[in-house]
Amino acid sequence: MDNRRLIIDAAKGLFWHRGYSTTSPKQVMTEAGVGQGSFYHHFPAKADLGQEVVRENGRDLVASVRAAMEGLPTGRERLAAFLGSAGDALGGCRIGGFAYDAGIVDEPGLREPLGAAFNELTGLLEQVVREAQDDGTVSPKLDPATTAATLLAVVEGAFVLARATGRQASADAATAGALALLDG
């Protein structure tokens, strides 16, 4: 594995567990087992590494949602699969957690890939809501854009509730309620 990949993988874990703002380049170097020269060769500034990690986590999230939906016959089942992504809410969302990190949201270069990931996911969900309406598995009264935004907010909120309460049941109740609302 090349040093760039080692650095990114180490940063993904550290940023997730410790936060972007509170993780130093030195901690990333130590975790990755690389020297300062290698680190700064690949990432001249910590923000450069942050952008790459946020982008990768966003791509990973969208890919995992697409994979969970793949092959499911109805739009409603695909939406249920998305809601099921909060099935391990105590672990938290690897992209949503960045929205609480001041070092991410205060830096436009870091906030942009975070927003882009959520925008892509919202677009995917909007498409699936339309498909579910077309196949008759959710209410035709639902506005696809609003419903997509709501479903994303429910899942992200489910992660927050589960972590705050220490109970997966908090997330499960939120996602079950959202699924019931799809019926209009």
Secondary structure, 3 states (H helix, E strand, C coil): CCHHHHHHHHHHHHHHHHCCCCCCHHHHHHHHCCCHHHHHHHCCCHHHHHHHHHHHHHHHHHHHHHHHHCCCCCHHHHHHHHHHHHCCHHHCCCCHHHHHCHHHHCCHHHHHHHHHHHHHHHHHHHHHHHHHHHCCCCCCCCCHHHHHHHHHHHHHHHHHHHHHHCCHHHHHHHHHHHHHHCCC
